[in-house]
Amino acid sequence: MNYGLYLSAAGAKAQLDRQAVITNNLANANTSGFKRDLVVMQSRMNAAYEDPRMAAYRLPIVKDIGGGVDAMGDGIDLSQSTIEETGNPTDLAISGRGFFMVQGENGEQLLTRDGRFMLDQDGHVLTVAAGNRPVLSKDGSPLVVDPNQKLRIDPDGTVWEGGQITDKKLALTDVSDPRYLVKVGGNLLKNNGTLKPVSVDTKMLQYKLENSGVDPMQEIITMMEGQRAFEANTKMMQFQDTTLSQLNTVGRVA
């Protein structure tokens, strides 16, 4: 095995994986409440440590050389994004840390920062995205309001109907460790860790939406850097392939 080719190929693959993450971020630059995925480059161990089958190809001179780099998922950037006025009473934004709770297809509790909600004819509060999933109240049941009454939602989630306060409350929750969050599509998140109450500083803002957490210019610059790194790795692969071809002709009788 040519270890140089192996290292260059690993670097090229890592950059492709990185570009896939950046592309998805850019595709959601206008998605309300979207939080961008993070990716970092991490050094790899020697190929023989990652795959014992590679041990047969390991030479003494390269036995302690690493395996190049790999693109590793580094979680989700939960930084607060800017908030925009919409004038729609079923639009809600979260100021501070926290998530709305949504009922998944199998009845599981999912999380989102996307506050684009709507009411059906029976008054069920549903997500606009993610297949119109029910939005949950504080007691864990789907939130239902009177669709014929003016809707008001306080910063703590308390629901008013037609100027009268009700015992209904929209659920907000937070996670103990963001590293256990997994995106499941539709701008929804699954939490494989534990939930915790939101901070007293977290507020729910009606008639507003949180913008996407993606800065297109930053993502494009990162994409260009990755493209140059990918090209550098592929050029090294071409150079090594050319060198090997020339070596194979040494000593050949014409």
C-alpha positions as CSV (number, residue, x, y, z in Angstrom):
1,M,0.0,0.0,0.0
2,N,1.2,3.5,-0.8
3,Y,0.7,5.3,2.5
4,G,0.9,8.7,0.9
5,L,-2.0,7.9,-1.4
6,Y,-3.9,6.6,1.7
7,L,-3.4,9.9,3.5
8,S,-4.4,12.0,0.6
9,A,-7.5,10.0,-0.1
10,A,-8.5,10.3,3.6
11,G,-8.0,14.0,3.4
12,A,-10.1,14.3,0.2
13,K,-12.9,12.2,1.7
14,A,-12.9,14.3,4.9
15,Q,-13.4,17.5,2.9
16,L,-16.3,15.9,0.9
17,D,-18.0,15.1,4.2
18,R,-17.4,18.6,5.4
19,Q,-18.8,20.1,2.3
20,A,-22.0,18.0,2.7
21,V,-22.6,19.5,6.1
22,I,-21.9,23.1,4.8
23,T,-24.3,22.5,1.9
24,N,-27.1,21.4,4.2
25,N,-26.5,24.5,6.4
26,L,-26.7,26.8,3.3
27,A,-29.9,25.1,2.2
28,N,-31.5,26.1,5.5
29,A,-30.2,29.7,5.6
30,N,-33.9,30.9,5.4
31,T,-35.4,28.2,7.6
32,S,-36.9,29.7,10.8
33,G,-35.3,28.4,14.0
34,F,-32.7,26.3,12.1
35,K,-29.5,25.6,14.0
36,R,-26.4,25.0,11.9
37,D,-24.4,21.8,12.2
38,L,-20.8,22.0,13.2
39,V,-18.0,19.9,11.8
40,V,-14.3,19.8,12.7
41,M,-11.3,18.1,11.3
42,Q,-9.8,15.5,13.6
43,S,-6.5,13.5,13.2
44,R,-6.9,9.8,12.7
45,M,-4.9,7.0,14.2
46,N,-2.7,4.8,12.0
47,A,-4.8,2.7,9.6
48,A,-3.9,-0.5,11.3
49,Y,-5.4,0.7,14.6
50,E,-8.7,1.6,12.9
51,D,-8.9,-1.5,10.8
52,P,-6.8,-4.6,11.9
53,R,-6.9,-5.9,8.3
54,M,-4.6,-3.0,7.3
55,A,-1.8,-4.4,9.7
56,A,-0.4,-6.6,6.9
57,Y,0.4,-3.4,4.9
58,R,2.0,-1.6,7.7
59,L,5.7,-0.9,7.3
60,P,8.1,-0.3,10.2
61,I,8.9,3.2,8.9
62,V,5.3,4.3,9.0
63,K,4.0,2.3,12.0
64,D,3.7,5.4,14.1
65,I,2.4,7.7,11.4
66,G,-1.2,8.8,11.8
67,G,-3.9,8.1,9.3
68,G,-4.5,11.7,8.1
69,V,-7.7,13.5,9.0
70,D,-11.4,12.8,9.3
71,A,-14.4,15.1,9.4
72,M,-16.1,14.7,12.8
73,G,-19.5,15.9,13.7
74,D,-19.2,18.4,16.5
75,G,-22.8,19.0,17.5
76,I,-25.2,21.8,16.8
77,D,-24.7,25.5,17.2
78,L,-27.5,26.6,19.6
79,S,-26.5,30.3,19.6
80,Q,-29.4,32.7,19.7
81,S,-30.4,34.0,16.3
82,T,-32.0,37.3,15.4
83,I,-35.8,37.6,15.9
84,E,-38.1,39.1,13.3
85,E,-41.6,40.6,13.6
86,T,-44.2,38.8,11.5
87,G,-47.6,40.1,12.8
88,N,-49.0,36.5,12.7
89,P,-50.5,35.5,16.1
90,T,-49.5,31.9,15.7
91,D,-45.9,32.7,15.1
92,L,-43.7,32.3,18.2
93,A,-40.0,32.9,18.9
94,I,-37.9,31.8,21.8
95,S,-35.6,34.4,23.4
96,G,-33.0,32.5,25.4
97,R,-32.2,28.8,25.7
98,G,-35.0,26.3,25.3
99,F,-37.2,24.4,22.8
100,F,-40.9,24.0,21.9
101,M,-42.1,20.4,22.4
102,V,-43.7,18.6,19.5
103,Q,-45.4,15.2,19.3
104,G,-43.6,12.8,16.9
105,E,-45.2,10.3,14.6
106,N,-44.9,7.5,17.2
107,G,-46.0,9.7,20.1
108,E,-42.5,10.6,21.2
109,Q,-41.6,14.0,22.4
110,L,-39.4,16.0,19.9
111,L,-37.9,19.5,20.2
112,T,-37.7,22.4,17.8
113,R,-36.9,26.1,17.8
114,D,-39.1,26.6,14.7
115,G,-42.1,28.6,16.0
116,R,-44.1,28.6,12.8
117,F,-47.4,27.3,14.1
118,M,-51.0,27.1,12.7
119,L,-54.5,26.1,13.9
120,D,-56.6,23.5,12.3
121,Q,-60.4,23.8,12.2
122,D,-60.7,22.2,15.7
123,G,-58.1,24.5,17.3
124,H,-55.2,22.1,17.5
125,V,-51.9,23.9,17.4
126,L,-49.7,22.4,14.8
127,T,-46.3,22.9,13.3
128,V,-46.2,24.4,9.8
129,A,-43.2,22.3,8.9
130,A,-42.5,18.7,9.8
131,G,-45.9,17.4,8.6
132,N,-48.1,19.5,10.8
133,R,-47.1,17.8,14.1
134,P,-49.1,18.6,17.3
135,V,-47.5,21.2,19.5
136,L,-47.5,20.1,23.2
137,S,-48.8,21.9,26.3
138,K,-47.0,21.9,29.6
139,D,-48.8,18.7,30.7
140,G,-47.5,16.8,27.7
141,S,-50.8,16.7,25.8
142,P,-51.4,18.4,22.4
143,L,-52.4,22.0,22.9
144,V,-55.9,22.9,21.7
145,V,-57.3,26.4,21.7
146,D,-60.6,28.0,20.6
147,P,-60.1,28.8,16.9
148,N,-62.9,31.4,17.0
149,Q,-61.3,33.5,19.8
150,K,-58.4,35.9,19.7
151,L,-55.3,34.1,20.8
152,R,-52.7,35.6,23.1
153,I,-49.7,33.8,24.5
154,D,-47.7,35.3,27.4
155,P,-43.9,35.1,27.6
156,D,-44.2,32.2,30.0
157,G,-46.5,30.3,27.6
158,T,-49.8,31.0,29.3
159,V,-52.7,31.0,26.8
160,W,-55.4,33.7,26.7
161,E,-58.6,33.2,24.6
162,G,-60.8,36.2,23.7
163,G,-59.2,38.3,26.5
164,Q,-59.7,35.6,29.1
165,I,-56.8,33.8,30.8
166,T,-57.0,30.0,30.6
167,D,-55.3,27.1,32.4
168,K,-53.5,26.1,29.2
169,K,-49.8,26.6,28.9
170,L,-47.5,26.0,25.9
171,A,-44.6,23.8,26.9
172,L,-41.0,25.0,26.8
173,T,-38.1,22.8,27.9
174,D,-34.3,22.7,27.8
175,V,-31.7,19.9,27.6
176,S,-29.1,19.1,30.2
177,D,-26.5,18.2,27.6
178,P,-26.8,19.5,23.9
179,R,-24.4,16.8,22.8
180,Y,-27.3,14.3,23.0
181,L,-29.4,16.2,20.5
182,V,-29.9,14.5,17.2
183,K,-31.6,16.0,14.1
184,V,-34.4,13.8,12.8
185,G,-35.6,16.0,9.9
186,G,-38.3,18.6,9.5
187,N,-36.3,21.0,11.7
188,L,-37.0,18.7,14.7
189,L,-34.6,17.3,17.3
190,K,-34.6,14.2,19.3
191,N,-33.0,14.4,22.8
192,N,-31.3,11.2,23.9
193,G,-30.3,12.8,27.2
194,T,-32.4,14.4,30.0
195,L,-34.6,17.5,29.9
196,K,-34.6,20.3,32.4
197,P,-36.7,23.4,33.0
198,V,-35.9,26.5,31.0
199,S,-34.1,29.4,32.6
200,V,-36.1,32.3,34.1
201,D,-34.6,34.5,31.4
202,T,-36.1,32.4,28.6
203,K,-39.2,34.1,27.1
204,M,-41.7,33.2,24.4
205,L,-42.4,36.1,22.0
206,Q,-45.7,36.1,20.1
207,Y,-46.0,37.6,16.6
208,K,-42.3,36.9,16.0
209,L,-40.0,34.3,14.6
210,E,-36.4,33.4,15.2
211,N,-34.3,33.5,12.0
212,S,-32.0,30.7,10.9
213,G,-28.7,30.5,12.7
214,V,-26.8,30.1,9.4
215,D,-24.6,33.0,8.2
216,P,-24.5,32.3,4.4
217,M,-21.3,34.4,3.9
218,Q,-19.5,32.5,6.7
219,E,-20.6,29.1,5.2
220,I,-19.5,30.1,1.7
221,I,-16.1,31.1,2.9
222,T,-15.7,27.8,4.8
223,M,-16.9,25.9,1.7
224,M,-14.2,27.7,-0.5
225,E,-11.6,26.7,2.1
226,G,-12.7,23.1,1.9
227,Q,-12.7,23.1,-1.9
228,R,-9.1,24.3,-1.9
229,A,-8.1,21.6,0.6
230,F,-9.9,19.0,-1.5
231,E,-8.1,20.1,-4.6
232,A,-4.8,20.0,-2.8
233,N,-5.4,16.4,-1.7
234,T,-6.5,15.2,-5.2
235,K,-3.4,16.9,-6.7
236,M,-1.2,15.0,-4.3
237,M,-2.9,11.8,-5.3
238,Q,-2.2,12.5,-9.0
239,F,1.4,13.4,-8.2
240,Q,2.0,10.2,-6.3
241,D,0.2,8.1,-9.0
242,T,2.5,9.7,-11.6
243,T,5.6,9.0,-9.5
244,L,4.6,5.4,-9.1
245,S,4.0,5.1,-12.8
246,Q,7.5,6.4,-13.5
247,L,9.1,4.1,-11.0
248,N,7.5,1.1,-12.7
249,T,9.4,2.0,-15.9
250,V,12.8,2.0,-14.2
251,G,14.9,-0.9,-15.4
252,R,12.4,-1.9,-18.1
253,V,14.0,-3.1,-21.3
254,A,12.7,-1.3,-24.3
